[in-house]
């Protein structure tokens, strides 16, 4: 638990002046963003606005042109491998396609970080893997299956179990509900919310799914004009930006929000 | 929630005190019960023997940090105590972990069971049988594929009602033939050098150095040139065929083609196989020539056989038949490489691992078939007396 109090401690991710450019095309232009501890932040934006690039910049897969990214109080720009390792055990990432290692069973996938960072006996690792599977709502017989034998929804859940293997403080989700049917997507949203509450996670979620945004996010960051606008659905509804207006007030947006 | 990187197991960070008081077992976990400490805590908990105890108590008020791994260990201990007939009368944890505990208690966890691998003679027989059946099935499938490709190829060549994908065909010749020139040339040259050197060394004892040229000419043109080229191309292009077609399978490109009514054999397999059938004989001829030059250079420096002498001796040693016997095998090898490469590529399943596995298998199978067919050719030629 955080001791709270001083403002700096409550910020899990602090992005300042982030600039990303590929082949001369600027994606992020001095972008600022704060993610508070214990919140679920949704990141939305049109195609090509650099949602995934932002995620990759934060977790160190992409080196920004300039700017600073501070995760859990550690600056990640120019971080050395040893310090990065210290951070990597404190976050879990669920990639869009699950990114499960196809040559390993689900249980072995979950045990990869355990094997790498702890000294558990095989027996305990098996127990932990079974426990994580149960936490993400997968049946126990999924443990011995290979990723190719799982359905899309199960792959996402297994990926989530692997991301949670080391009980991280931060959870990054890249389009967690894409490719899922609405029912599975809803269940996945509920799962993320309940895990977030019981494990005290901070969640950074890139998504397109307006239902997910409504269901589980505390705040939403919209990528427009190479910067972010942060707010909640009620405040963003009144935003003058045409893209944001279209996003929340278009037919799909209205339908999704009407349910609320 | 943890606020630091994972720490190594250490008793100053997390510990378990065990107390007995009037037949009551008290477990007092303290410190950071998290995933980093869990290996040691697991051992400590295994050391708890609830003998002659009726009641137990788990008092976790000393816990400063708890995550799901730590919670799992405590809940497991509670469950084990209960199942061995001990009444757990107290299970106290700091209030802030209520939500975590509730989440974890609601879940039913069954420990994984690892299937132990059977050993002994019968399982060996079983795996032998499986392997045999698999090899036979593989051969049967390959035969079917050969039939399909043959029919398609004949149709495409005899009645070009459909346009043969000419650009793809030309690109295959370039990719499998032209770009292979440097590596094939280098290796053929080196083999020529080695062959001349070893031949000279042995023949020297009989004072028959000049026959090194015969050895080179016959050996290279009949056998080595074709064999080396085919093996290099199998490793280079056969693997590329499998990997490329396999990746297309993974990306569902093959499915997309089939739904559009495209004929896979015609679009993917024919350009590759036919391209290779054109390219490999040319490559083989090139390798023959470069190999002979390698031998010539070695003969000049090692045996002081001048170029005119080498040429005269070579002319006596070989006829155009020697060259043809070598070259006639090349289209057959090419057909085998292309066929196996495409066949294995199409068998890829929808996962990345299967691409790698089948690519390896494709190379091994092509080389196996090349050498087998080479041996068959030798027998055939000796029977018909060439």
HADDOCK unambig.tbl for C-alpha pairs under 7 A between the chains (distance, minus, plus):
assign (segid A and resid 1 and name CA) (segid B and resid 1 and name CA) 4.99 0.50 0.50
assign (segid A and resid 86 and name CA) (segid B and resid 5 and name CA) 4.95 0.50 0.50
assign (segid A and resid 87 and name CA) (segid B and resid 5 and name CA) 6.53 0.50 0.50
assign (segid A and resid 89 and name CA) (segid B and resid 5 and name CA) 6.56 0.50 0.50
assign (segid A and resid 89 and name CA) (segid B and resid 6 and name CA) 6.81 0.50 0.50
assign (segid A and resid 90 and name CA) (segid B and resid 5 and name CA) 6.47 0.50 0.50
assign (segid A and resid 102 and name CA) (segid B and resid 351 and name CA) 6.57 0.50 0.50
assign (segid A and resid 102 and name CA) (segid B and resid 352 and name CA) 6.71 0.50 0.50
assign (segid A and resid 102 and name CA) (segid B and resid 353 and name CA) 6.19 0.50 0.50
assign (segid A and resid 103 and name CA) (segid B and resid 353 and name CA) 5.92 0.50 0.50
assign (segid A and resid 118 and name CA) (segid B and resid 36 and name CA) 5.76 0.50 0.50
assign (segid A and resid 119 and name CA) (segid B and resid 39 and name CA) 5.72 0.50 0.50
assign (segid A and resid 120 and name CA) (segid B and resid 38 and name CA) 6.95 0.50 0.50
assign (segid A and resid 120 and name CA) (segid B and resid 39 and name CA) 4.36 0.50 0.50
assign (segid A and resid 121 and name CA) (segid B and resid 39 and name CA) 6.66 0.50 0.50
assign (segid A and resid 126 and name CA) (segid B and resid 111 and name CA) 6.83 0.50 0.50
assign (segid A and resid 126 and name CA) (segid B and resid 112 and name CA) 5.84 0.50 0.50
assign (segid A and resid 127 and name CA) (segid B and resid 111 and name CA) 5.45 0.50 0.50
assign (segid A and resid 127 and name CA) (segid B and resid 112 and name CA) 6.70 0.50 0.50
assign (segid A and resid 128 and name CA) (segid B and resid 69 and name CA) 6.64 0.50 0.50
assign (segid A and resid 130 and name CA) (segid B and resid 109 and name CA) 6.19 0.50 0.50
assign (segid A and resid 130 and name CA) (segid B and resid 110 and name CA) 6.76 0.50 0.50
assign (segid A and resid 130 and name CA) (segid B and resid 111 and name CA) 6.26 0.50 0.50
assign (segid A and resid 130 and name CA) (segid B and resid 112 and name CA) 6.49 0.50 0.50
assign (segid A and resid 131 and name CA) (segid B and resid 109 and name CA) 5.70 0.50 0.50
assign (segid A and resid 134 and name CA) (segid B and resid 107 and name CA) 6.01 0.50 0.50
assign (segid A and resid 134 and name CA) (segid B and resid 108 and name CA) 6.81 0.50 0.50
assign (segid A and resid 134 and name CA) (segid B and resid 109 and name CA) 6.33 0.50 0.50
assign (segid A and resid 135 and name CA) (segid B and resid 107 and name CA) 6.75 0.50 0.50
assign (segid A and resid 140 and name CA) (segid B and resid 110 and name CA) 6.91 0.50 0.50
assign (segid A and resid 148 and name CA) (segid B and resid 351 and name CA) 6.48 0.50 0.50
assign (segid A and resid 166 and name CA) (segid B and resid 35 and name CA) 6.24 0.50 0.50
assign (segid A and resid 167 and name CA) (segid B and resid 67 and name CA) 6.39 0.50 0.50
assign (segid A and resid 167 and name CA) (segid B and resid 68 and name CA) 6.62 0.50 0.50
assign (segid A and resid 169 and name CA) (segid B and resid 1 and name CA) 6.32 0.50 0.50
assign (segid A and resid 169 and name CA) (segid B and resid 2 and name CA) 6.66 0.50 0.50
assign (segid A and resid 198 and name CA) (segid B and resid 99 and name CA) 4.75 0.50 0.50
assign (segid A and resid 198 and name CA) (segid B and resid 100 and name CA) 4.36 0.50 0.50
assign (segid A and resid 198 and name CA) (segid B and resid 103 and name CA) 6.45 0.50 0.50
assign (segid A and resid 199 and name CA) (segid B and resid 100 and name CA) 5.79 0.50 0.50
assign (segid A and resid 200 and name CA) (segid B and resid 1 and name CA) 6.34 0.50 0.50
